[in-house]
């Protein structure tokens, strides 16, 4: 297990950076929707929640389709 984690550390680090960038993006997007588009904060939050929900749904659907079509394995991890 330690060997697998050691070989995946760049992927884990980049995943952490991407998630950090997303967590910084949400408040800025809310401010933009509220001030520039004149939407109420509740509506802005609902838009961002729907976006997040569709991201989860897309990830799930991508995984199901990958399993359905027997996607090729990349790399030499066993």
N, C-alpha and C positions, 0 to 999 in steps of 0.2 A: 504494500500500500504506500509506503514512504517513497518507493522508487517512482510510482506513478505520479504522486504529488510533486516530486522533484522535477519530473519531466514536464509537468503542466504549469509550472510557476509563472511563465510569461502570460499564459492565457488567464490565469487567476488574477494577476496584477492588472492586466488590461480590462478584465471584467470589473474590477474594483474601480478603476478610473472612469469607465463608461457610466457605471451606476452613480458615481459621485457627480459627474457632469449632469446627469439627468436630475439629480436632486437639487442642483443649483438652477437648472432650467425651469422647473415648475413655478417657483415664486416669481421669476421674471416674466414668464408667460402669463401668469395671473395678473400681474400689474399691467402688462400690455393690453390684455383683453379688457380690463376694467377701465383704464384711462384712455386708450386710443380708440377702442371700439365702443366705448360707453355701455358695456355690459355690466349687470350687477355681479357682485362677487359670487353669489350663489350659482348663477348661470355659468360663470367662468369655471367654478369648481365642478359643476356637472359636465361641462365640456371636457375638462381634463380627466375626470373619472371615466367618461366614455372612451376617451383615447387610450387610457391605461387598460381598460377592460378589453378593447379590441386588440391591443398588443398581446395580452395574455391569450386571447382566443386565437390569434394568428400563430403564436408560438406552439400552442397545443395542436392546431391543425397542421402545421409544418411537421411536427413530430409524428402525428398519425400518418400523414402521407409518406414520410420517410420510412416508417415501418411497413406501410402497405406495399410500397414499391421496392423494398429490400435494397436500400441505398448502399453503395459501396463503402467499405471502411477505408479510412485514410490513416496512414501512419502504421506503426508496428506495435501498438499497444495490445497486449493480450488480456 
